[in-house]
């Protein structure tokens, strides 16, 4: 078996490293020093550079100006973006576009894919439900009016929508009276649509999306079985990639600091207690990595298995949510008081890690979900 990345996937990662090479993690005010958002919008200049490097159209087919790559390539790029805390909706927009391409109608694909790949249209996804704890697809109801090609009417609330104030469309999962889930592309400025400000631990502005009899055209609603589950798995796996990239950068920061910081005439990195803690975090990162690529490969290849892809995604979430927290906490400990200095970027990584941990949810819940999957499948 060949576990190496393809030339195209490696080229995407290399292009990402080039684009992110001059991105400063502290380019905006510290979240520790601001009461509201750290910036009014995402990094538009970086977004344009990503478009120029064809990284916004990574998953789009060639007929739409894309590279036709897969979830593994996207995760490689996201991994690089997290190392510099890139303030762009790369995950959300890429995942939404992939869902439109895989499940949307021809008119919707023609309208969005090429323009979004050029950076002209930005998409995000409402994936947190009403409270952040309940299933996102149950937070909004969707009913269709009578007649062929009739509009859909949406009502409900989705909380903590990332980049909601900057996106042109929000992809909203909603449930119907027939207990099915549809995906509606809701314009940010639209009758029956309102936003309420919320803020993440990283200091980014989120939006509470409120829908009150919002009328959405039939062509902008994806009514295909499995579309939401596929999009949700891709979003989750991409979040695991962000956690991995952030954790790798933080561990490197810890290594560099402890190699230079001396105590009793020796670098603290040579102390056994420090080395053991760093080694434990390295093991966390390798476990995060292998489970990430397993989940990404299952999504990209559509490969079958004894368990559904949800099982691999659950394992990746278990390691990512716990691992990223342990890595940044150990880094803070090894840096001492220096780690809390707002002129040093570690506290920003800690804030972003907490946001990712909360987005992924508690490991215990994923372990329970994995247990249910195992109980429902015979492994003999």
ABEGO torsion letter per residue (X at the ends): XBABBBAAAAAAAAAAAAAAAABBAAABBBAAABABBABABBBAAAAAAAAAAGAAAAABBAAAGBAGBBAAAAAAAAAAAAAAGBBBAAAAAAAAAAAAAAABBAAAAAAAAAAAAAGABBBBBBAAEAAGABBAAAABBBBBBBEBGBBBBBBEBBBGBBGAAABABBBBBBBBAAGBBBBBBBBABBBGBBBBBBBBAAGBBBBBBBBBGBBBBAAABBBBBGAAAAAAAAAAAAAAAAAAAAAAAAAAAAAAAAAABBBGGBBAAABAAAAAAAAAAAAAAAAAAAAAAAAAAAAAAGBBBABBAAAAAAAAAAAAAAAAAAAAAAAAAAAEAAAABAABAAAAAAAAAAAAAAAAEBAAAAAAAAAAAAAABBAX
